[in-house]
Amino acid sequence: GTTDDQKKLYQLIWQRTVASQMVDAKLLKTKITANIINGEIPNFIVNGTHIVNPGWLLADPAARNDEIDLPKLMISDPLTLDHINSLEKQTQPPPRYTEAGLVKELEKRGIGRPSTYASIINTIITRGYVEKEGRSLKPTDTGEVVSKFLEDHFANYISDSFTAEMEDELDDIAQGKREYVKTLKDFYGPFTKDVKSKEKIEKITNLGDADEKIKCPKCEGKMIIKLGRSGKFLSCAKFPDCSGSRTIDGKEMQGPKEIGEECPDCKDGKLVEREGKFGLFISCSNYPKCKYIKNSDNGQNSTGVKCGECKDGEMVEKRGRFGPFFSCSNYPKCKHAIKAKPTGRKCEYVRENGVCNSLMMEGTKTIPERCSDRTCPNHNPHKLKK
């Protein structure tokens, strides 16, 4: 190679190739415990490794990362204080799973089969239990509530051991070693009783306790984290006896604010500004009797592309729970929405009932444009036969 990056890549390939042909490295894990003033203060402990046989590490020494080589010491050897470094560190949460990482974890725990891994990941994404954040899978509020409910009430059915045992039983049925009717009865009987015993449980929205420093604005009592239609918020633990609530960041919730306009639909209510899941919006004070919502886009986020359904409104950019999307400016009368920015062209793919004519939208670097209709083959043009 001629550039620095090319030389580094060649060096990496050479090191890994040579290392793969060498013998295993043998390391001895070591730990030194320093007894300070006969145990009057907590012991100092340091962990490290001692190389017995370097093996493949001779070809790739950087693979050891930040491992420490500890000196050879005998029990009761005196230690002399050299210097003290004081560092402040915080425990970091484990990194979120990627799709590949989640598959490895499922495989490690004996959950599922290679043929079911893709459908498992697809299910938790399409049901809104997780959302993609770059390459990582981030749990949603809904996912947290569902997970907590299952852990609290159906822990035995979501345990690793139950899933693995069920997989083995299904394999036995497939091989003719087990009767499927008996297996179903053994499972379905107890499971039905458990489900019926939970039918009268109040709707589960509790996500756990809030910060102890945050108190209810009405009774000064403890608050808990709940999931509502507009996302997470803090509710008084004494609800329904106390209706005190705060936003998720601890601010006191404000009621609807009048803007001094009459509702154009019912003529009786006043237009008020409310805070919803995706920010502020203007609606009728008589909600839910009157469901008027004022279009507050004012052309600022308009794409200039006519709606593909009502043909009257324009497609405007909005921000939803899973990121930006584009919908008709006549919402809620017209609920047409697409995932990406419309290009202004119509899909010309010929289907069984004629030309598609749905809006085309922006795609990816490799697929610049595709149909916004998920049922149209041109939604995934890379799969079309050439």
N, C-alpha and C positions, 0 to 999 in steps of 0.2 A: 504494500500500500504506500501511497504518497502522502496522504493527509494524516493528521494526528488521530482522528477517529478511526480511520482504516487500520492504522498500526495497532491501536488499542484493541480493535475487534480481532485482528490476527493473533495478537498476544493471548487474548481470552480463549480463542479456539484452540490454540496450540497448548495452553496450560491444561484445559479441560480434557483434550484428547490424550495427552501424555499421562495425566493423572489417572484417567480411566483404565490405563494398562498397568498401573503400578499396584503394589500390595497395599492392604489396608493399613491405615495409621493406627497406632495403639496409644491411647491417652489414658492417664490415670487421674481421675477426678480427686481433687484434694480440698480440704477445708481446714483452716487454721482458726482456732478459738483462743482469744487472748483473755485470760482471767485478770481483770483489773482490780487491784487493791482487794484481793481475796473475795471477790464477788460483791463488794460493797456498792459498786455501780454496775450497770448491765455490761455483759461481755461484748467484746468487739469480734465480729466474725467476718472472714473473707473467704470466698470460694474461688477456685482456680483449677488449672490442669497442669499435669506434668507429662511431657512427651516421652514415652518409652521407646517407640519406634516411629519415626516421622512418616515413613511410607510415602503415600501420594502427596502429602503436604510439602514435600521437597519441590514438587512441580508447581504447586499452587498454594504458597504460604498465606496469601491473603484470605483464604477460606476460613481461617481461624477467627476472623473478625477481631473482636476486642477481648478475647480470652486472655487471662492473666497467668503467667508462669510464676508459681509460688516457689520460694526457696525451700530446701530440705531442712526440716526442723525436727527436733526430738521433743518428746513430752517433758514439760517443766523447764525447757530452755528459756532463759531470761530474755526479754525484749527491751530494746532501748527506744524511747520515743524520738522520732526524727522530726516530724512536723505534723500539724493538724490542718486538714482542709474541711471546711463546713459547706455543704451543698444542700440546697433546698430542692426536693423532688416531690412530684405528685404522682400518685398511681394513675396510670393511663388505662382507659378501657380497652378491651381487646378489639382489634380491627374488625370491621364489619365483613361478613361473608361476601365473596363474589359468587357468581353462579358455579364456577369451577370449584371454589373452596367449599361451597355447600354440598356439592356432589361428593367430594372427598370425605366430608364429615358424615354424610348419610351412609357412605360405603363403610367407613370406620365403625359406625354404630350398628351396622347390619340392618339398616332401614331401607326398604325398597330394593329394586333390582335395576341393572343397567337399562332395561327397557322401560322403566317407570320414572327414572330420574327427571327426564325432560318434562313429563306431564306434571310431576310434583312442583317443579319450579314454575311452570306455566300457570298452575292453579293458584299458587300464593300471590302471583303477580296480577292475574286477571280478577281475582276476588278482592284486590285492594289491601291485602295483608302486608305487602311490602311494595316499595317503589324503587326504581333504579336511580342511583345517585352516582353518575359516572359508571364505573364498573361494579360498584358495591350495591348490595341490596339493603335498603334502609326500612326498618319496620314502620308502618303507619300507625296512627291512633287506633284505627279499627283493628289492626293486627295485634296491638298491645292489649286491647280489651278482650278480644277473642282468646288470646293466649292466657291471660289471667283467669278468665272464666273456666277454661278447660283445665288449668292447673289446680284451681280451687275445687272443682266439682267432678272432673273426669280424669284425675291424675293417673289412675291405673290403666286407662285406655290409651294414653298418649306416652306412656313410658317406653323406653328403648326395648326393655325386655319383652313387653307385650307385643310390640310390633315385630320383633325378631321371631318370637315364638309363633305368631300368626303366619309369618312368611314360611316357616318350616312346616306348619300344618298344611298350608296350601300346596307346598311341594309334595308332601306325602299324599294328598288327595290326587294330585296330577299323576303320581306314580302308582296309584291304586293301593297304597298302604293304609289309607284311612277313609272312613265313610264320610261323605260331605254332609249328609243330612244330620248325623249326630254332631258333627263339628258346628254346624249352624245353630242347632238347638242349644248346645253348650254355651255358645256365645250370645245368641239372641235373647234367651230367657233373662239372664241377669242384666244384660244391657237395657232391655225394655223397662225393667223395674227401675233402674237408675235414671233413665230419661223421664219416666212418669213422676218420680220423686222430685224432679227439678222443675216441673212444669209451672208451679206456682211461685217460682222465684221472681222477684222484682227485676225489671229490665236492668241488666248489668252495664253500668257506665263508669264504675269506680276504678280509677287507675292508681290508687294509693294515696298516702298522706302528703300534704303540701309541706313546705318549709315551716318549721315551728315558729319562726319569727313573724310569719304572715298570719294575721288574725282576721276574723270575720268583721266586716265593717259595721254590722248591726249589733251583734252580741259579744264581740271580742273573743269568740270561741275558736276552736280548732277548725282548720279548713282541709278539704280533701280535693284531689285532682279528679275531674270528671270529663267525660267526652259527650259533647252535645252536637247538635246539628251544625254548629259553626266551628267545631273543633274543640280543643282542650280549653277548660276554664276551671276556676277554683270555686267550690261551693262549700257552704257551711256544713260541718259534719252533722249538725242537728236538723238538717232539712228532712221533712217539710215543715217542722216546727219553726225553723228560722230560714228565711229566703235570702240571706246575705250571700253575695257572690263577688268575685273579682276576675279580672282577666288573668291569663296564665302567667303573666309577668308580675302579678300582684297589684295592679291598678284597680281602683274601684270602677265597676261597670256603670256606664252612663246609659240612661234611658233614651228612647227615640227623641230626636230634636226637630221641632217644627221649622219649616223653611218659609212659611208664609204663603203657600200656594194651595189652591183647592184641587182635590183629586178630579181629573178630567173624566174618569169613568163613572164613579158612583155619585159625584157631585155633593156628597154629604161629608166625606172625610177630608182630612188635611194631609198634605204631603209631608212626610217626616224622613229624616236621615237616620238610617240604622247601620249598625256594624254587623256585617255578615262574615261568612267563612273566608271570602276572598276580598275583604275590605269594605269600604262604605258604599251604600247604595240608597236610593230614594224610593219609597213606596207609600202606599196609603195607610193612614192611621187606623182604618177599619179592618186591617188584616186580622183574621183570615177570611172575613166575609167578602172583602174586596181585595183581589190579588194583583192590583195594578202595580207595576214597577216601571219607573221612569228610565228611559234610555239616557244614561248620563255620559255616553261616549263623546257626544258633541263633535264627531268627526275626527277627534284627535288620534284614535287608534284605527281608523278606517283604512282598509286596503284598497278601496275604490272598486272592488269586485262585487258584482251583484250576487245576491244569495241564489244558490242553485235550486232552492225549493220554492220559496214564495215569489221570487223574481222581483221583489219590491225593495227589500232591505239590502244593506251592504254587509259584507263580511268584516267584522271588527275583531281586533286582537283583545283577548281577555286572559286573565291569569286564574287558573284553577288549582285544585288541590294537588294535581300532578304536574304543574307547570303551565306555560302558556298554551292557549288554543284559540281557535277562530270560530266565531258564531255569528248568527244573523243579528243585525241591529234591531230587528223587530221582536226580539225576545221579550216576554214569554209567548207572544202570539205565534211566533215561528221559532222552533227549537233546533233548527238545523245547525250543526257544529261539525268541524273537522279538526284533525290533529295538528296540521302544519299550515303554513301560509299559502293561500291560493295563488296560483300563477296567472289567473285570468283566462286560461284556456279551458276548453271542454274536452272530456275524454272521448276519443274517437274509436274506442274499441267496439267491435261489432259483437254483440251478445245474441243469444237465441231470440230475444224479443226486440232486437234492433240495436241502434247505436246507443252506447251508455249515456253520454252527455252529462255525466257528473263533473263537478269541478276538479280540475287537476291541481295538485299541491306540490310544494317543494319536497324533494326527497333527500338523498344523501350525496356524498362526493361521487360515488360510483353509479348511483341512480338519481340523476338531477331532478326528475319529475315523475310523479305517479298519480294514479287515480285516487280520489278521496273516499270512494265507495269501497268498503272492505270486502264486499261480495263480488266485486269486479276483478277478473283475473289480472287486469292492468294495475291493481293495487300492489302487486308484487311482480313487476315486469321482468325481473331477472329469472323468474320461474317459467315464463312463457316459452313455448317451443319456437325456435327460429326456423 
